[in-house]
Amino acid sequence: MNIHPWGLLSSLLYRQGVGPKYKADKNKNTIAQAMVFNRH
């Protein structure tokens, strides 16, 4: 699956704006996934 960096950033901003309650968990998961995708 090809995920664009801008797509990940958009997802982060969207999640932070819509679900601040889930910000912590979603943020950690997204950052972890982003790091993995960037390494490949």
Residue pairs with C-beta under 8 A, 6 or more apart in sequence:
3 33
3 37
5 34
5 38
8 30
8 33
8 34
8 37
11 30
12 26
12 27
12 30
15 22
15 23
15 26
15 27
15 30
16 23
16 27
19 26
